[in-house]
């Protein structure tokens, strides 16, 4: 096949058992999210570029698919979903009782170098909570995501960090927000020495020393005593920074009490520029895929970027593609038992669909019209049907059908109305 008919690089066709795995993950994510009070939201795949340009972060802005429509408007394929959620909240959901709890399943697009566990088109399952300043909002989203991962058998642990520490230190040394975003981007890309040098060039030696020490913190508890030493530098930002740090302590303590493993990671900053405080990631435990399978954090005040009132907000996104890779080697398709209704040519096709309606809901079935019975049975066998319901001219005139067990070869002639009970009684046998 010529290249023009292949998917673009970094995009995929998903079929067969892999497609069934994705459908299973979507279904289970929806089930868990709804059971914890999250409501669905669906946003456009295409948004105005400006929506993401403002606060997506350096790397995301560079990797966006951007294009003009026929009217010359600059559009983008969504690189992530939180900005769209904030837009929808400001436009349609502000009157709802707070906190507003939303979930989504969406395809996102970034023009990055494709590699193992990274695609240019990828799926995210997200949870967002808007209008709640309490750490309970962070825990509610985080634990719901953990419950989803537990329900599908993915062992995981948490990495936890705090962007507010770095932002407030840089603010206290008069480093502007655009420069802050760039420095955090460097830390996210593990260019720590370069990030510290950037802090030094913009805020001086002391700013660089403070940043370096924060990046080397051995535990979440060790940070608190260091903050005391920074009080004179932080000034009015000290109390706010301490509050953000206490949120991280309460968050990690609660997760540990719930039985989750939590690792404080001072260099965890994540690549999106809208994070304001607590951030976290999910890592697989004991598996071969050593990458993050999701993460999130606080993005308080992102609503003001889009000319809305200040709102507290937190959320997360799980990488469905990476989770699928974790599960792919052990996933077994649990299909419903299947029935093919074989209608011979001398029987009205409508009869086949009348019979199809009688098949119990715990079976899946389809109608197949054939010239010869042998061809119909061969097809039913090839697609893995458990039963074939045969309707020839004789059976049609008698108001009966032949039911053949495709596994055992046994077959029986029954009245059409007896078909449901026969299939149900056979559902436990091979």
N, C-alpha and C positions, 0 to 999 in steps of 0.2 A: 504494500500500500504506500502511495506517495505521501510525503511528509505533510502536505496540505490537509490530509484527512486524519492526521494524528492529533491528539490533544496538544495544545501549546505547552512548551517546556514548563514544568512545575505544576501542571494541571493533570488530573487523572480521570480515567473512567473507572468507576467502582461497580463491580458486578458480583454475582454469585454469593458465596458465603461471606465475603468481605462486606458486600452491600447489606446482607442480613445482619452482620455485626453492627454496622453503623445504625441500622434501624432499631436494633435492640438497645444500643446506647442512647439514642434519641428518646425512645419510649421510657426507658428507666430514669433518665434525667428529668423528663417531664413529670413522671410519677412522684419522684422524691421532692422536686421543687414545689409542686402543687400541695403535697402533703404537709409542707412546712409554711404554707401561707403565701407563696410567691405566685403572682399572676402573669400570664403570658403577654409578651409584647412582640410585635413583628415590625421591623423597620426596613426602609428601602435598601437595596443593595447598592444603589447609586445615590450619592449625596452631593451637595455642593462642596467643592474643594475647601472652601474657607472654613467649613465646620471642623475639619480635621487639622487644618493648617495652624490654627491658633494655639492648640495645646497638646498635640499628639506626641511631640518629642522629635529630636533631631533625626534619629534613624528612621522612624516611621514616615516622616515627611519626605525623606529621600527615596523611600521604597514604594510610595503610593503610585497606583495606576491613575494618572490624571489625563483628562481629555476635554475637548470642547464639544458641546452639542451643536446642532445645526443653527442655533440662534447665537452661538458664540459664548455661551455660558460655560464657565470652567467647572467641571464635575470630576468626581473621583469614585472609584470602587472603594467601598468602606474597608479600611485597613484594620479596624477594630470597631466595637459597638458602643462603648460607653458614651462617646460624644453624641451619638444618635439617641441614646436613652435620655440624656439630659435635654436634648432638643424636644423629644416627645413629651417629657415631663413638663417643660415650660409651656408647651403649646396646648397640651390636652389634659394633663393630670394634676395640675396645681391645686384644684379644688378638692381632690380626694383626701380622706383622712390620712394623717401621717403616723407612722412611716409608710411610704409607698414601697411595696416590695414587688419586684418584677423579675421575670426570668426570660431568657431567649435562647434559641438555637439558630445560629446564623453562619453563613459562609463569609469569610473575609479574604482579602487579597493584598499581598505585598510582593513587590518585585525584588525578591532576594535570591541569592544563589541557592538553587535547590540542592539539598543533601539529605542524608538519612534523617528521618523524623522532621524534616522541614520542607514545606511545599509553598508554592506561590498562591495557591487557592487552598484554604484550610477552614475547618469547622471549629466554632467555639460554642460552648455552653456556658451561659453567664447568669449571675445572680446580682441584682442591684438593690440597695436600700437607700431611699432618699428621705431625709427629714428626721433623722434620729442621731443625736450627738453622742449617745451612750455607746460604750464598748459592746453592749449587747447586740447592736446592729452588726458589728464586725464578726462577733461570734456566731450569730444566727446564720449569716451567709457562709462563713467558713465551715461550720459544723454540718450544715446542709450539704455542702459539696463533699465533705468527708463521708457522710452517710451514703451519698451516691456512689462514691468510690468503693466503699465497703460492700454495698449491695451487688456490685459487679465483680468483686474479688480482687481489687487493686490495693495492695498494701502500700502505705505512703507515710511520709512524715512532713513536718513543717520546717521551712526556713523563715525566720522572722527578722525584720529590720525596721528602721525608722528614718524616713527621709527628712522629717522635721528637724532632727539634730543638725544636719548639714545645711539645710536651707536657713535656719535661724542663725547659725554661726556665720554663714556667708552674708546674711543681711546685716548682722551686727558690725561687719567689717566693710559695709557699703558695696558689696558685690551685687550688681543688678540681676534681675530675674533671668534674663536671656543668658547671661554668663553662668548663672547657677545651673540652668538646664544643660548647658554644654559640659560643665564639670561633672554633673551627675551622669551624663551620657558616657563620659570617659571612665568613670568608676564602674558603670554597668558593663562596659566592654573590657573590664579588668586592666585598664590602663591607669592604674592607681598613681604611679609616680608622675605621670603626665598630668593627672588631675590635681595633685598636690602642687606641682609647679605652676599650674594655671591659677590656683588659689593664691599662691605666693605673689605672682605677678600682678594680681588684681587687688589683693587685700593685705599683702605684706607677710613678713616672716612669722609673726605670731599667729595669724590666720592659718598659715600653712601648717604650723606646729600643732595647733588645736585640731585641725582636720585630720592630720596624720594620726594623732593619738586616738581620735574617735574611730578611725578606720581599723585600728589595731586592738580595739576592746575585746577582751577574752570572753566576757559574758554580759548578759543584760544587766545584772546587778552591779557590775563594776562601773557602768556608765554613770549611775546616780551620784556616786562620790565625786566623779570627775566633773559633773555638772556644777557642783558646789564651787569648784575652783574656777569655773568659767563665769560665775555670777557677775563679776565686774565687767566682763566683756559683753555678755548678753544683755545686760541692762533690763529694759522693759520687756525683752523677749524671754527672760529667764523663767518666769512663772509659766508662760505658755509652753516653753520647751519642756519644763519639768512635767507639766500635765500630759503632754504627748508621750513622754517617756513612761509615765505611770500607766498610761493606756496600754503600752506594749507589755509592761510587767503583768497587768491584770489579764490581758489577752493570753499571754503565754502560760500564766499560772492556771487559768481556767482550762485551757487545752490539755495541760499535763494532768490536771485532776480528772479530766474525762478519759484519760488513758492514751493520749496522743504523744508521740515523741516530737519535741520542739527544739530546734537548734537556733540560737541567736547568731545572726550573720551580719556583722557591721558593714560589710561591703555590698549587701543586698540593697539596691536602689531601684531596680526595674527601669525599663526603657521608655516609659510614658511620662511626659512632663507634667501631667496634671495631679500626680500624687502629692499629698500634703503632710502625711504623717506615717502612721502604722502601715507597713507593707508586709506581704508574706507570699511564699511560694509553696507548691506541693511538689515533693520529690518522691519518686518510686522507691520502695524499700525492698531490697533483695532481688531486684530484677536486672535484666541485661540493659535496659534502656536508661542510661544515666543522664537524663535531661529533665528539665522542669516539665511537669504535665499541667501546669496552671498556676495562677496566682492572682493577687489583687491587693487592695488596700484602700485607705482613705483618700477621697478627693473632695474634701470640703471646699465649698465656694466655687466649684467649677461652673455652677449656674450663673455666676456674675460675669464670667467671660462672655456669655451669650446674652448679656444685658438683662438677666433675670435677677430676682432677689437672692440673697445669700441663703444657701441650703446646705446642711450637713449631708454628707453622702459617703457611701462605701460600697464596694462591690468586688467581684472576681470573675475570672473567665477560666474555664478548663479547656485544654486542647484535646478535642475529640479524636483527632487523627493520631496523636501520640498515645492516647489511652487505647485506641484500637490496636496500635502496634504492640503495646504491652500485652493485650489479651489475645492477639491473633493466633499464637501458637497453640493455645489451649481452648480456643472457642469451639464449641460444638453446636451446630445448628439444631435447635429444638423445634422442628417443624410439626405442624398439625398433620394428622393423617389425611391422605388425599384420595379422592375418588374421581375417576374419569367416566363420564356418561357417554358411551359409544352409541351413536345413532346411525343405523344403516340408511342408505340412500332412499329406500322405499318407505321410510317413516317420516312424517312431517317433523321438521326441525323443532317446531314449537313444543313438541312432546318432550324433547330432551331438556328444555328449559323448565318445563313443569316438574319433571323429575328432579332437576337440579335444586329447585326450591324445597324439596323434601329432605335434602341432605342435612343432617344435624349441623349446628353452628360450630361444633368442635372439630369438624372436618373442613378441608378446603376441596373445592371441586370445580370442574369445567366440563363443557360439552365439546365433543369431537365427532364430526360427521365423517363417515368413511364409506368407501365402496366395498371393502371386504373386512370381515371380522378379524382376520389374521393381521392386517395392517394396523387396525385399531389397537389390538392387544399388544403388538410390538411397540407402538408408540407409548402406550400406558406403562409398559415395562421400562422403557428407556428413560422416561421422566420420573420414574420412581413412585408410581401410584401404588397405594395399598390395595385398592379395590377397583374393579371395572364393573360398571352397571351397563349391561348390554340390552339394547332395544331394537329387535328386528321386527319384521312384519307380523310374525306369529305372536310374539310377546305383546306387540302393540294392540292387536285385535283382541287378545285375552285380558288386557289390562294388567299385564304382569311384566316383570323384568328379570333378567338373569344377573345375579351378583356373583362375580368371580373374585376370590381372594388371590391376589397376584403373588403373594409370598408362598402360599401352600398349593395353589392350583385348584383348590376345591371351588365348586360353584353350585348355586342353588337357584331354583326358579321360585320367585315369591310374588305375591300381589304387590302392586305399586305402593299401596298404603302401608304395607308392612316393612318397607325399606328403612325408615328411620330407626325402628326398634332393632332390626337386624344389624345395622351398622353400629349402633350403640352397644349392642351385646357383644359385638366382635371387636370393639375398640381396645380391649385389654389383651387380645390374642394376636399372634403374629400372622 
